[in-house]
Every structure is written in C-alpha cells, then in structure tokens.
C-alpha cells in the first residue's frame, strides 16, 4: 500500500511539473541585433585555390609538411581578400604571357 501511495504521489508531482512547465506565460527574450562588420571573401573556385597551393609548395622545395601547406593556403586567402577572382585571373594570365615571351626569347637563342 505504501508503494502505491508513493508511486501515485510521484506520478501526481511529475504531472504537475510537466503541465506547469508547459503553461508558463513567459515571453521569449528579444534578440537584439548586433552590429557586426560583414566580411566578404571573394569566392575563388576550389580548383584554382588548390592549384595555387600546389604551385606554391613546388616553389618552396615541394615539401608536403604542414607548415608549407598552411603558409601557401594562407597566401591564397590573403590574395582573395584583396583581389576579386577576375582580377586574380587577369594577373595570373598576364604573368604567364610574360613568362612565355621570355621562354621564346631564350629558345630563339638556341636555334
């Protein structure tokens, strides 16, 4: 009999707690807008980011250690902060044209 009274009391208390919690009329707290500076990072294609990192690693001895990979990854992130992808691509291809012209001049000396 004592067990029945205890279990009925526990059931009544838990029911009161559950219904009491669900009927609270407290309004949710208002969320205040926070002034944050929007950071817009140019969305470079992953392929071009990876290409830059691999070329950078190759220029630094080809070591595939964490420090070199991290440094090269940070460099392309810094470039992306300053240049749009179109500007980066234009610079990259202009730079390639200069290298090709130098190679042609060098090649002409050997012919």
Secondary structure in CASP SS format (residue, H / E / C, confidence):
PFRMAT SS
TARGET T0000
AUTHOR 0000-0000-0000
METHOD secondary structure of the structure
MODEL  1
X C 1.00
X H 1.00
X H 1.00
X H 1.00
X H 1.00
X H 1.00
X H 1.00
X H 1.00
X H 1.00
X H 1.00
X H 1.00
X H 1.00
X H 1.00
X H 1.00
X H 1.00
X H 1.00
X H 1.00
X H 1.00
X H 1.00
X H 1.00
X H 1.00
X H 1.00
X C 1.00
X C 1.00
X C 1.00
X C 1.00
X C 1.00
X C 1.00
X C 1.00
X C 1.00
X C 1.00
X C 1.00
X C 1.00
X C 1.00
X C 1.00
X C 1.00
X C 1.00
X C 1.00
X C 1.00
X C 1.00
X C 1.00
X C 1.00
X C 1.00
X C 1.00
X C 1.00
X H 1.00
X H 1.00
X H 1.00
X H 1.00
X H 1.00
X H 1.00
X H 1.00
X H 1.00
X H 1.00
X H 1.00
X H 1.00
X H 1.00
X H 1.00
X H 1.00
X C 1.00
X C 1.00
X C 1.00
X C 1.00
X C 1.00
X C 1.00
X H 1.00
X H 1.00
X H 1.00
X H 1.00
X H 1.00
X H 1.00
X H 1.00
X H 1.00
X H 1.00
X H 1.00
X H 1.00
X H 1.00
X H 1.00
X H 1.00
X H 1.00
X H 1.00
X H 1.00
X C 1.00
X C 1.00
X H 1.00
X H 1.00
X H 1.00
X H 1.00
X H 1.00
X H 1.00
X H 1.00
X H 1.00
X H 1.00
X H 1.00
X H 1.00
X H 1.00
X H 1.00
X H 1.00
X H 1.00
X H 1.00
X H 1.00
X H 1.00
X H 1.00
X H 1.00
X H 1.00
X H 1.00
X H 1.00
X H 1.00
X H 1.00
X C 1.00
X C 1.00
END
